[in-house]
């Protein structure tokens, strides 16, 4: 261009090398865009604009190395040329360009580029829609998970949170009440004061879960030790034992504090932190020691009892019935554990009071058939019978039993045994219970009415008579001699009346209780056994309820023994001789039954052949309990036996006529005198009343009481007087 010449550049080159052209353009030329540095990448829009600019303004370019030479325009010299290495761009004279602002360099270099038309293509929208679908799916999964946590699993997580903040404690609950036939309370539940220790306040748990008393805890327990007179080591052991069984339950350190100690600690609770007076449910006995024969004792369940039918729902640590109706009906009377909660902190320390969850369960009431008034009368009658025996010259009489049974249903109105234990003291005094468990001659834990087995003496004769009548060996009018003695095989069996010698019928023989008459009948049974192998005496005795448990709903009943040739051979390795049958015919020898079994047999004779199932439970929760009879047997000429037993209490020669001859209620009964060496004979009396329409059966046994009419019969009269509300009369 005229007037311009090339000159050296005195400043750095401001030109830039294009990534798509190896030419250098001057940024000093008007209208020319400055390109990005060489080796960089321009955006597509910049490329197109830059290319357009270059196409509309042709330049004369020459390669430029972007070195120190400047490529700004130079004024040509006189020949119209520029210096070597320079490039001069001259815009077309017909289209001037206006200068544009240079664009700033990007702060971040892009990794990839996409042409502008792709953003409006179908593939672009497919990709964007796919990404949106994936995002929505993830959001839906997240929402579903949140819904599951909040709605489906929310209650379970809430329970877990509560469990972490609370601890559950199992405490003994009250037991169901037991009442007698008249509704009198026999066994209830009361609260008993105990001294408990707060394990978290008096000590801590080590890493093994063992409780260790702290300094303050030892101080408080030592103070309590001085007050209660209990060694400090014992108190610490009780806390450790309680914590091992129930870490958060109250640790009972004194189970039976005196009233003074309980009041002292209650009034000075702030002075004894960590020690509290609390009430725990215990069995109460408003009637005192009455009814230990059938009520029973409570005790902690044993490992062998867990899971059994009787204790199917009981858990370790529970108090369950161990005897009597407490054991038989434990699954109904036992309230088990009552659950309580207390609040703890994150370290497990107790920070809140013990609170029960919900109301206490309502347990059914067990109503017995026992009449408490008649039970007391029966117990007193036994004691009086023992005194009668002492006056009759039998000082070794010291025990007895009495059974009062409904003749038609088997309901027991009284079940007495002497000596007996006092379940009230057994529940309150551990030392008394310890003494009870020691072996002793008196054996107060033995219920003689259901567990004691004895020879019956002459009270067995009516059963032998029925066996003879049923088999045809005798008739009601059979005449058999009654003599002073009877000799078999060189052995002589004696009668009570040595000088008697007459022919008697069945009625006379039962009324006068002639032994030799029944000796001869026993001999007939032996000959029948030898010829046919039938055991008629034993078979009828067992059919009427002797020699096996009666099915009483009180556990522990004895089975007894009705001897047979097979039994004798198995036990004593001996054959059966004629003398065994003769002895059995008068209720002696190896025969051994309980007073309750004899009462069941007499009930069958009284009611016409129904062998009842004795029971003491009448109803449970207002629902009457059913006790169907064990069997029904067909009795033959039973009227003759009833007539004979009435004669025994009313005819001049009757063995109990002196006792019941003038009694206002007609009684049918049989005395029994059973040999029991080396002591005096056992005194028996088995009967029912009224004689013509039996309502109750009364059986009394006085151990070593002598003749039946001396001790047992007068005691039975006292029981009948109480039942029929007859004014008592002193026995002769």
VOGU-3710 file (C-alpha; in Angstrom, 3 decimals, decimal comma):
1> xxxxxxxxxx> 0,000/0,000/0,000  1,467/3,463/-0,857  2,825/5,286/2,102  3,392/2,152/4,105  6,648/0,386/4,589  7,742/-2,659/6,454  9,471/-2,070/9,718  10,770/-4,171/12,527  8,342/-5,005/15,353  9,231/-3,529/18,657
11> xxxxxxxxxx> 6,489/-5,510/20,682  5,578/-9,125/20,893  3,519/-10,598/18,179  -0,138/-10,341/18,870  -1,038/-12,806/16,132  -2,399/-16,246/16,901  -2,114/-19,483/14,921  -5,341/-21,099/13,938  -5,852/-24,783/14,736  -7,336/-25,291/11,277
21> xxxxxxxxxx> -4,901/-23,079/9,193  -1,145/-22,701/9,436  -1,269/-19,017/8,768  -0,847/-16,150/11,077  -3,214/-13,269/10,894  -2,669/-9,930/12,354  -5,004/-8,686/14,987  -3,996/-5,179/14,184  -5,788/-5,333/10,847  -9,219/-3,743/11,040
31> xxxxxxxxxx> -12,131/-6,209/10,781  -10,056/-9,333/11,387  -11,092/-11,676/14,371  -8,351/-12,781/16,630  -8,158/-16,542/16,619  -7,356/-18,692/19,629  -3,840/-19,799/20,313  -2,330/-22,461/18,133  -3,072/-25,952/19,273  -6,403/-25,039/20,854
41> xxxxxxxxxx> -9,907/-25,855/19,620  -12,446/-23,199/18,627  -16,129/-23,614/19,222  -18,080/-24,500/16,064  -19,922/-21,229/15,960  -16,645/-19,325/16,211  -15,172/-21,426/13,429  -18,026/-20,691/11,076  -18,015/-16,967/11,846  -14,259/-16,811/11,475
51> xxxxxxxxxx> -14,360/-18,657/8,174  -17,024/-16,319/6,882  -14,996/-13,337/7,825  -11,972/-14,681/6,017  -13,968/-15,502/2,928  -15,384/-12,020/2,635  -12,003/-10,349/3,166  -9,293/-12,129/1,207  -5,899/-11,753/2,700  -2,497/-12,267/1,394
61> xxxxxxxxxx> -1,015/-14,541/3,897  2,210/-16,200/4,194  3,218/-18,785/6,676  3,845/-17,454/10,058  5,666/-19,219/12,811  4,391/-16,790/15,372  7,933/-16,094/16,336  9,370/-12,842/17,488  8,565/-11,220/14,134  5,572/-8,993/14,170
71> xxxxxxxxxx> 2,888/-9,495/11,582  1,230/-6,141/11,971  0,834/-4,147/8,704  3,837/-2,377/7,303  4,128/0,614/4,961  5,645/-0,608/1,702  8,819/0,902/0,497  9,347/2,722/-2,792  9,142/-0,517/-4,760  5,834/-1,380/-3,101
81> xxxxxxxxxx> 7,137/-4,391/-1,220  7,291/-5,327/2,412  9,996/-6,869/4,410  10,559/-10,604/4,169  8,653/-12,730/6,741  5,794/-10,253/6,939  2,343/-10,825/5,583  0,164/-7,930/4,602  -3,593/-8,284/4,424  -5,439/-5,724/2,403
91> xxxxxxxxxx> -9,227/-5,727/2,539  -11,194/-5,294/-0,621  -11,705/-1,626/-1,256  -15,352/-2,095/-2,128  -16,560/-3,513/1,344  -15,172/-1,956/4,520  -15,386/-3,959/7,782  -16,115/-2,661/11,236  -14,035/-3,787/14,150  -15,548/-6,295/16,645
101> xxxxxxxxxx> -14,687/-6,886/20,236  -12,451/-9,846/20,872  -14,035/-12,794/22,716  -12,622/-13,887/26,101  -10,887/-17,216/26,400  -12,954/-19,994/28,104  -12,003/-20,769/31,689  -12,603/-24,534/31,214  -11,694/-26,387/28,083  -14,540/-28,770/26,908
111> xxxxxxxxxx> -13,760/-32,452/26,564  -16,058/-33,124/23,632  -18,115/-31,126/21,240  -21,446/-31,677/19,568  -22,721/-29,893/16,543  -25,691/-27,606/17,194  -28,151/-29,536/15,021  -27,877/-32,629/17,315  -29,635/-30,818/20,197  -32,798/-30,715/18,148
121> xxxxxxxxxx> -32,524/-34,260/16,801  -34,590/-37,373/17,803  -31,554/-39,126/19,295  -31,024/-36,183/21,628  -34,569/-36,309/22,942  -34,401/-40,128/23,302  -31,310/-39,814/25,417  -32,774/-37,044/27,541  -36,019/-39,037/27,983  -34,068/-42,137/28,978
131> xxxxxxxxxx> -32,143/-40,180/31,562  -35,409/-38,757/32,915  -36,962/-42,234/33,077  -33,996/-43,571/34,991  -34,129/-40,622/37,378  -37,871/-41,133/37,938  -37,343/-44,856/38,538  -34,698/-44,135/41,126  -36,953/-41,604/42,807  -39,805/-44,153/42,817
141> xxxxxxxxxx> -37,575/-46,812/44,394  -36,461/-44,322/47,002  -40,058/-43,309/47,746  -41,119/-46,957/47,956  -38,312/-47,660/50,369  -39,275/-44,690/52,511  -42,916/-45,853/52,492  -41,836/-49,320/53,541  -39,771/-47,980/56,411  -42,449/-45,623/57,610
151> xxxxxxxxxx> -45,646/-47,617/57,044  -44,813/-51,296/56,902  -41,909/-51,437/59,319  -42,678/-48,346/61,309  -44,449/-50,176/64,175  -41,642/-52,711/64,501  -39,018/-49,979/64,591  -41,131/-48,139/67,133  -41,203/-51,263/69,289  -37,453/-51,594/68,981
161> xxxxxxxxxx> -37,047/-48,011/70,066  -39,310/-48,620/73,062  -37,430/-51,774/73,939  -34,203/-49,878/73,993  -35,692/-47,257/76,282  -37,600/-49,694/78,565  -36,888/-52,996/80,258  -39,527/-55,628/81,010  -39,701/-57,146/84,484  -41,716/-60,246/85,397
171> xxxxxxxxxx> -43,292/-60,082/88,846  -45,432/-62,773/90,535  -49,153/-62,292/90,015  -52,031/-63,147/92,316  -53,530/-66,656/92,246  -57,172/-67,549/91,841  -59,241/-67,867/94,989  -60,402/-71,154/96,512  -63,692/-71,251/98,421  -65,678/-73,994/100,133
181> xxxxxxxxxx> -69,136/-75,260/99,199  -70,739/-72,360/101,103  -68,518/-69,706/99,530  -66,203/-69,314/102,522  -62,735/-68,224/101,431  -60,195/-70,972/102,037  -57,241/-69,580/100,067  -56,886/-66,041/98,737  -54,132/-63,537/97,923  -52,757/-60,783/100,124
191> xxxxxxxxxx> -49,826/-58,409/99,875  -46,718/-59,120/101,945  -44,212/-56,416/102,807  -40,630/-57,074/101,745  -37,415/-55,049/101,749  -35,960/-54,648/98,261  -32,676/-53,205/97,043  -32,176/-51,039/93,946  -29,303/-52,750/92,172  -28,425/-49,694/90,044
201> xxxxxxxxxx> -28,247/-47,415/93,079  -26,231/-49,798/95,254  -23,867/-51,226/92,668  -23,009/-51,808/89,041  -22,774/-54,667/86,597  -19,348/-55,681/85,398  -18,518/-56,785/81,863  -19,654/-60,327/82,680  -23,036/-59,199/83,950  -22,195/-59,820/87,616
211> xxxxxxxxxx> -23,433/-57,302/90,143  -20,834/-55,645/92,327  -21,746/-53,380/95,228  -20,221/-49,920/95,221  -19,016/-48,021/98,278  -22,387/-46,406/98,987  -24,165/-49,707/98,395  -22,009/-51,532/100,932  -22,650/-48,747/103,420  -26,446/-48,967/103,018
221> xxxxxxxxxx> -26,471/-52,763/103,178  -24,284/-52,652/106,284  -26,741/-50,300/107,971  -29,611/-52,617/107,032  -27,620/-55,565/108,358  -27,398/-53,952/111,776  -31,115/-53,142/111,793  -32,379/-56,539/110,645  -29,744/-58,736/112,268  -28,855/-60,338/108,930
231> xxxxxxxxxx> -25,171/-60,754/107,981  -23,895/-58,339/105,365  -22,607/-61,172/103,187  -26,073/-62,720/103,120  -27,638/-59,470/101,944  -25,034/-59,062/99,197  -25,569/-62,658/98,056  -29,310/-62,118/97,882  -28,865/-59,087/95,664  -26,430/-60,957/93,415
241> xxxxxxxxxx> -28,794/-63,916/93,152  -31,786/-61,682/92,393  -29,886/-59,725/89,729  -28,723/-62,966/88,099  -32,326/-64,141/87,805  -33,900/-60,818/86,842  -31,461/-57,951/86,189  -34,100/-55,249/86,447  -36,525/-56,825/88,914  -36,679/-55,869/92,585
251> xxxxxxxxxx> -34,022/-57,668/94,584  -35,690/-58,941/97,753  -33,137/-58,853/100,543  -35,499/-59,418/103,504  -38,600/-61,409/102,622  -40,370/-61,173/105,971  -39,352/-58,008/107,821  -40,859/-57,262/111,173  -43,545/-54,607/111,317  -41,193/-52,316/113,224
261> xxxxxxxxxx> -38,445/-52,623/110,628  -40,876/-52,025/107,767  -42,296/-48,891/109,379  -38,810/-47,620/110,264  -37,527/-47,913/106,683  -40,741/-46,493/105,247  -40,556/-43,389/107,436  -36,842/-42,850/106,769  -36,767/-43,635/103,070  -34,507/-40,656/102,280
271> xxxxxxxxxx> -31,962/-41,777/104,839  -31,709/-45,205/103,181  -31,433/-44,552/99,427  -31,560/-47,711/97,369  -33,722/-49,582/99,907  -37,483/-49,694/99,578  -40,490/-51,326/101,240  -42,679/-53,029/98,655  -45,617/-55,446/98,678  -45,577/-58,788/96,868
281> xxxxxxxxxx> -48,619/-61,048/96,429  -48,687/-64,124/98,688  -51,224/-66,840/99,437  -53,490/-66,131/102,392  -55,542/-68,616/104,406  -58,435/-66,942/106,231  -59,476/-70,284/107,779  -56,034/-70,805/109,296  -54,532/-74,259/108,941  -57,822/-75,841/107,862
291> xxxxxxxxxx> -57,740/-78,069/104,793  -54,083/-78,938/104,387  -55,227/-82,422/103,290  -56,621/-81,091/100,015  -55,482/-77,467/99,545  -51,772/-78,187/99,181  -48,563/-76,177/99,180  -46,963/-73,763/96,729  -43,359/-73,853/95,590  -41,092/-72,746/92,765
301> xxxxxxxxxx> -41,450/-74,914/89,702  -38,760/-77,557/89,335  -36,862/-78,166/86,079  -38,429/-81,628/85,713  -41,907/-80,086/85,950  -41,458/-77,534/83,166  -43,365/-78,534/80,051  -45,434/-81,262/81,699  -49,175/-81,495/81,179  -49,970/-80,112/84,609
311> xxxxxxxxxx> -47,572/-77,171/84,301  -47,616/-76,681/80,535  -47,729/-72,880/80,643  -45,515/-72,316/83,671  -42,120/-70,669/83,195  -38,945/-70,956/85,241  -39,159/-69,025/88,486  -42,945/-69,224/88,869  -44,641/-70,343/92,073  -46,870/-73,307/91,286
321> xxxxxxxxxx> -48,993/-75,723/93,268  -46,895/-78,637/94,463  -49,668/-80,633/96,134  -53,431/-80,708/96,663  -55,865/-78,857/94,459  -53,269/-76,106/94,092  -51,354/-78,576/91,909  -54,312/-80,226/90,145  -55,868/-76,937/89,038  -52,676/-74,888/88,802
331> xxxxxxxxxx> -53,168/-74,055/85,115  -56,404/-72,276/86,072  -55,379/-70,735/89,403  -51,868/-69,668/88,481  -51,641/-66,051/87,350  -48,028/-66,586/86,281  -45,919/-63,464/85,956  -47,350/-60,008/85,634  -45,247/-57,829/83,344  -44,056/-54,397/84,354
341> xxxxxxxxxx> -41,787/-51,878/82,617  -39,191/-49,412/83,792  -37,255/-46,770/81,875  -33,500/-47,023/81,463  -30,902/-44,753/79,909  -28,461/-45,619/77,123  -26,130/-47,346/79,583  -28,869/-49,524/81,046  -29,223/-47,641/84,312  -32,709/-47,407/85,789
351> xxxxxxxxxx> -34,079/-43,884/85,489  -37,818/-44,429/85,998  -40,258/-46,176/88,349  -41,670/-49,665/87,834  -45,044/-49,528/86,095  -47,406/-52,375/85,299  -48,768/-52,791/81,800  -52,533/-53,092/81,728  -54,868/-54,459/84,356  -54,181/-57,624/86,301
361> xxxxxxxxxx> -55,762/-60,759/84,784  -59,033/-61,946/86,292  -58,625/-65,561/87,373  -61,461/-68,022/87,991  -62,494/-69,012/91,498  -62,308/-72,676/92,405  -65,289/-73,734/94,481  -64,859/-76,958/96,411  -67,397/-79,489/97,605  -65,761/-79,329/101,041
371> xxxxxxxxxx> -67,839/-77,785/103,821  -65,473/-75,914/106,131  -67,789/-76,397/109,104  -68,020/-80,155/108,547  -64,265/-80,326/107,904  -63,614/-78,818/111,304  -66,036/-81,256/112,879  -64,265/-84,211/111,224  -60,861/-83,034/112,413  -62,180/-82,612/115,934
381> xxxxxxxxxx> -63,839/-86,036/115,783  -60,473/-87,675/115,026  -58,865/-85,987/117,988  -61,770/-87,057/120,181  -61,498/-90,612/118,830  -57,866/-90,697/119,889  -58,932/-89,642/123,368  -61,605/-92,362/123,407  -58,901/-94,905/122,539  -56,664/-93,649/125,347
391> xxxxxxxxxx> -59,498/-94,041/127,835  -60,102/-97,562/126,511  -56,531/-98,559/127,299  -54,758/-97,894/123,997  -52,194/-95,186/124,722  -50,395/-95,755/121,407  -53,317/-94,248/119,496  -52,014/-90,988/118,007  -53,313/-90,631/114,452  -56,403/-91,110/112,341
401> xxxxxxxxxx> -58,419/-90,177/109,284  -62,017/-89,434/108,343  -63,867/-89,331/105,025  -67,309/-87,815/104,441  -68,570/-88,648/100,934  -71,755/-88,005/98,987  -73,123/-91,510/98,434  -74,411/-90,774/94,925  -72,078/-88,190/93,366  -68,755/-88,828/95,070
411> xxxxxxxxxx> -68,442/-85,220/96,255  -66,288/-85,014/99,354  -67,735/-82,937/102,167  -64,783/-83,534/104,471  -61,375/-85,154/104,097  -59,510/-85,097/107,385  -56,200/-86,505/108,560  -54,410/-86,209/111,877  -51,754/-85,137/112,581  -51,681/-82,648/109,770
421> xxxxxxxxxx> -49,504/-79,700/108,886  -50,495/-76,046/108,949  -50,204/-74,612/105,452  -50,542/-71,092/106,873  -47,330/-71,524/108,840  -45,736/-73,361/105,921  -46,403/-70,321/103,710  -45,170/-67,785/106,271  -42,389/-69,520/108,181  -39,565/-71,147/106,172
431> xxxxxxxxxx> -38,246/-72,767/109,352  -41,584/-74,541/109,870  -41,552/-75,865/106,325  -37,985/-77,084/106,801  -39,051/-79,053/109,869  -41,976/-80,537/107,966  -39,661/-81,945/105,325  -37,600/-83,814/107,899  -38,518/-87,487/108,423  -40,533/-88,031/111,585
441> xxxxxxxxxx> -42,742/-90,667/113,152  -45,785/-88,403/113,084  -45,436/-87,702/109,337  -47,776/-84,687/109,211  -47,295/-84,451/105,448  -48,903/-87,882/105,033  -52,604/-87,610/104,255  -53,846/-90,748/105,970  -57,240/-90,532/104,322  -55,830/-90,948/100,811
451> xxxxxxxxxx> -52,213/-92,053/101,246  -52,265/-94,272/104,326  -52,946/-97,972/103,607  -54,219/-100,302/106,318  -55,864/-103,703/106,753  -59,593/-103,134/107,022  -60,597/-105,757/109,548  -64,292/-106,604/109,662  -65,314/-103,611/107,516  -64,262/-105,855/104,585
461> xxxxxxxxxx> -66,930/-108,467/105,433  -69,837/-106,779/103,536  -67,690/-106,848/100,360  -66,922/-110,547/100,901  -70,642/-111,143/101,465  -71,508/-109,464/98,137  -68,881/-111,595/96,368  -70,447/-114,734/97,877  -73,960/-113,653/96,926  -72,976/-112,718/93,362
471> xxxxxxxxxx> -71,161/-116,014/92,749  -73,833/-118,139/94,387  -71,676/-119,493/97,184  -74,237/-118,229/99,703  -77,729/-116,800/99,832  -79,201/-114,299/102,280  -80,570/-117,243/104,210  -77,501/-119,458/104,215  -76,721/-120,921/107,646  -73,067/-121,284/108,596
481> xxxxxxxxxx> -71,700/-122,141/112,072  -70,208/-119,375/114,207  -67,816/-120,975/116,668  -65,041/-119,880/118,969  -62,313/-121,085/116,609  -61,668/-122,623/113,221  -58,708/-124,927/112,450  -57,187/-125,359/108,993  -54,055/-127,353/108,236  -53,012/-127,484/111,840
491> xxxxxxxxxx> -53,446/-123,734/112,343  -56,287/-122,438/114,502  -58,066/-119,158/113,706  -59,873/-117,650/116,704  -63,066/-115,642/117,014  -63,377/-112,511/119,139  -65,970/-114,282/121,293  -64,263/-117,495/122,181  -67,308/-119,141/123,768  -69,824/-118,660/120,963
501> xxxxxxxxxx> -71,193/-121,668/119,110  -74,330/-121,236/117,017  -75,667/-121,283/113,465  -76,053/-117,846/111,923  -77,496/-116,334/108,784  -75,769/-113,641/106,757  -77,643/-110,897/108,600  -76,661/-112,255/112,008  -73,077/-112,885/111,011  -72,614/-109,298/109,743
511> xxxxxxxxxx> -74,505/-107,771/112,641  -72,505/-109,656/115,279  -69,309/-109,640/113,165  -68,610/-113,347/113,573  -65,112/-114,108/112,319  -65,402/-117,897/112,124  -68,549/-117,573/109,958  -66,476/-115,674/107,379  -63,496/-118,010/107,856  -65,673/-120,793/106,569
521> xxxxxxxxxx> -66,902/-118,610/103,699  -63,272/-117,830/102,836  -62,557/-121,540/102,706  -65,336/-121,941/100,140  -63,751/-119,226/98,015  -60,429/-121,063/98,190  -61,975/-124,335/96,997  -63,684/-122,466/94,162  -60,359/-120,869/93,262  -58,606/-124,252/93,297
531> xxxxxxxxxx> -61,231/-125,827/91,031  -61,927/-122,999/88,573  -59,083/-120,533/89,071  -61,520/-117,680/89,755  -60,587/-115,082/92,348  -64,038/-113,896/93,331  -63,173/-112,101/96,572  -60,346/-110,166/94,954  -62,328/-109,446/91,787  -65,292/-107,978/93,661
541> xxxxxxxxxx> -63,099/-105,989/95,993  -61,361/-104,359/93,040  -64,622/-103,807/91,148  -65,991/-101,909/94,136  -62,917/-99,643/94,295  -60,317/-101,311/96,518  -56,687/-101,925/95,678  -56,234/-99,113/93,137  -56,517/-95,300/93,036  -60,064/-94,019/93,077
551> xxxxxxxxxx> -59,436/-91,139/90,645  -59,477/-88,423/93,309  -58,626/-84,981/91,920  -55,957/-84,519/94,610  -52,533/-85,892/93,576  -50,584/-88,442/95,558  -53,311/-91,001/96,181  -52,057/-94,451/97,187  -53,118/-97,532/95,268  -53,327/-100,096/98,048
561> xxxxxxxxxx> -53,142/-103,868/97,753  -55,718/-106,598/97,221  -53,507/-109,712/97,348  -53,743/-112,364/94,657  -51,701/-115,542/94,043  -49,781/-113,796/91,241  -49,022/-110,786/93,451  -47,867/-112,991/96,310  -45,581/-114,999/94,043  -44,109/-111,844/92,475
571> xxxxxxxxxx> -43,484/-110,024/95,771  -42,760/-112,778/98,270  -41,990/-115,757/96,004  -44,621/-117,819/97,843  -47,564/-119,944/96,663  -51,116/-119,151/97,706  -52,328/-121,323/100,578  -55,787/-121,812/101,998  -54,947/-119,699/105,020  -54,510/-116,617/102,813
581> xxxxxxxxxx> -58,112/-116,878/101,588  -59,369/-117,417/105,132  -57,467/-114,421/106,452  -58,574/-112,240/103,519  -62,238/-113,035/104,262  -62,061/-110,958/107,461  -59,946/-108,130/105,993  -56,586/-109,292/107,336  -53,400/-110,657/105,828  -51,852/-108,639/103,019
591> xxxxxxxxxx> -54,981/-106,579/102,350  -54,156/-102,857/102,573  -56,508/-100,061/101,468  -57,035/-96,374/102,127  -60,004/-94,992/104,073  -61,131/-93,242/100,870  -61,194/-96,515/98,924  -63,330/-98,131/101,632  -65,696/-95,142/101,500  -66,101/-95,579/97,710
601> xxxxxxxxxx> -66,881/-99,286/98,160  -69,519/-98,555/100,817  -71,023/-95,857/98,598  -71,496/-98,487/95,858  -73,276/-100,778/98,368  -75,420/-97,857/99,517  -76,441/-96,491/96,078  -77,042/-99,836/94,363  -73,792/-100,447/92,447  -72,454/-97,105/91,177
611> xxxxxxxxxx> -68,744/-96,806/91,855  -68,379/-93,049/92,212  -65,298/-90,989/91,509  -64,510/-88,984/94,641  -63,619/-85,331/94,149  -63,188/-82,116/96,111  -63,690/-79,609/93,253  -67,245/-78,549/92,520  -67,027/-75,710/90,005  -64,442/-73,508/88,350
621> xxxxxxxxxx> -65,295/-69,938/87,481  -69,004/-70,697/87,906  -68,887/-73,720/85,579  -69,765/-77,004/87,234  -67,135/-79,699/86,882  -68,158/-83,199/85,838  -66,854/-86,342/87,519  -68,585/-89,322/85,944  -68,630/-92,582/87,928  -65,870/-95,088/87,384
631> xxxxxxxxxx> -68,222/-97,974/86,672  -71,571/-99,490/87,501  -71,745/-103,032/88,827  -74,734/-105,297/89,195  -75,164/-106,204/92,835  -77,081/-109,296/93,867  -79,189/-109,365/97,038  -77,585/-106,120/98,193  -80,702/-105,510/100,287  -79,539/-108,297/102,608
641> xxxxxxxxxx> -76,257/-106,464/103,256  -78,030/-103,151/103,875  -80,441/-104,850/106,270  -77,563/-106,501/108,118  -75,650/-103,219/108,544  -78,762/-101,513/109,859  -79,147/-104,369/112,314  -75,534/-103,878/113,419  -76,389/-100,347/114,591  -79,804/-101,050/116,101
651> xxxxxxxxxx> -80,197/-104,664/117,247  -79,052/-105,554/120,763  -76,284/-107,821/119,450  -75,116/-105,248/116,921  -71,499/-104,175/117,330  -72,331/-100,434/117,180  -75,824/-100,473/118,630  -74,556/-98,837/121,813  -73,354/-95,879/119,750  -76,136/-95,413/117,188
661> xxxxxxxxxx> -79,093/-97,256/118,704  -80,671/-94,018/119,925  -79,342/-91,691/117,214  -82,214/-89,738/115,639  -80,958/-90,411/112,102  -80,917/-94,133/111,155  -77,362/-95,199/110,406  -76,184/-98,403/108,713  -72,595/-99,261/109,533  -69,936/-101,843/110,294
671> xxxxxxxxxx> -67,193/-101,778/112,888  -63,723/-103,070/112,134  -60,845/-104,174/114,305  -57,668/-104,776/112,307  -54,573/-106,353/113,801  -51,513/-104,055/113,525  -48,685/-105,585/115,544  -46,703/-104,651/117,515  -49,170/-101,944/118,543  -52,845/-102,029/119,378
681> xxxxxxxxxx> -55,423/-102,925/116,743  -56,652/-100,269/114,308  -60,163/-99,015/114,991  -62,484/-98,698/111,935  -66,016/-97,607/111,304  -67,623/-97,575/107,822  -71,245/-96,475/107,420  -73,878/-94,458/105,590  -76,968/-92,468/106,582  -79,903/-92,311/106,430
691> xxxxxxxxxx> -79,964/-96,088/106,252  -82,955/-96,340/103,892  -82,092/-93,346/101,650  -78,324/-92,846/101,842  -77,039/-89,309/101,502  -73,534/-89,520/102,905  -70,936/-92,170/103,637  -68,729/-91,738/106,711  -65,543/-93,759/107,251  -63,342/-93,204/110,307
701> xxxxxxxxxx> -59,978/-94,776/111,172  -58,147/-94,376/114,476  -54,682/-95,883/114,272  -54,095/-98,307/117,157  -57,438/-97,289/118,621  -58,569/-100,796/119,590  -62,032/-102,124/118,819  -64,074/-100,296/116,229  -66,789/-99,476/118,729  -64,303/-98,002/121,190
711> xxxxxxxxxx> -62,843/-95,134/119,148  -63,874/-94,949/115,476  -67,656/-95,382/115,929  -68,010/-92,578/118,535  -65,964/-90,287/116,272  -68,279/-91,100/113,344  -71,281/-90,190/115,466  -69,834/-86,714/116,025  -69,533/-86,243/112,265  -73,123/-87,341/111,678
721> xxxxxxxxxx> -74,255/-84,972/114,407  -72,516/-82,070/112,667  -73,894/-82,987/109,250  -77,510/-83,473/110,366  -77,289/-80,667/112,952  -77,976/-83,041/115,840  -76,982/-81,811/119,262  -73,870/-83,643/120,305  -74,131/-86,229/123,046  -71,230/-87,454/125,035
731> xx> -70,133/-90,882/123,907  -70,194/-93,643/126,531
//
